[in-house]
Amino acid sequence: MDDSPRPPSNEQSPPPPPPQPQSQTGTPTDFLKGVVGKRVVVRLVSGVDYKGLLSCLDGFMNIALEQTEEHVNGRITNRYGDTFVRGNNVLYISADEPL
């Protein structure tokens, strides 16, 4: 083995890769179980958003919300106490607060 010093190289080592974003992995069922009792946004296929506290939901995505606000084009159009949304109208559900 040669222990003699080597001349400095003109090549620099490549920068380290950027850190991967921290994301939670899991199934959609895990997500839905985790947001029960928290604030969510429910987007309907019509484009209307309902923001409120997710009370419960079932396997058909029927949803019960409390303290609900209806948003059309980003503006609040109505406020409801309890709201029930039939699952076939739901496009997606997202968390409205950190999990």
HELIX and SHEET records of a PDB file:
HELIX    1   1 PRO A   28  VAL A   35  1                                   8    
HELIX    2   2 GLY A   87  ASN A   89  5                                   3    
SHEET    1   A 5 ARG A  75  VAL A  85  0                                        
SHEET    2   A 5 ILE A  63  VAL A  72 -1                                        
SHEET    3   A 5 ASP A  49  LEU A  57 -1                                        
SHEET    4   A 5 ARG A  39  LEU A  44 -1                                        
SHEET    5   A 5 VAL A  90  ALA A  95 -1                                        
END                                                                             
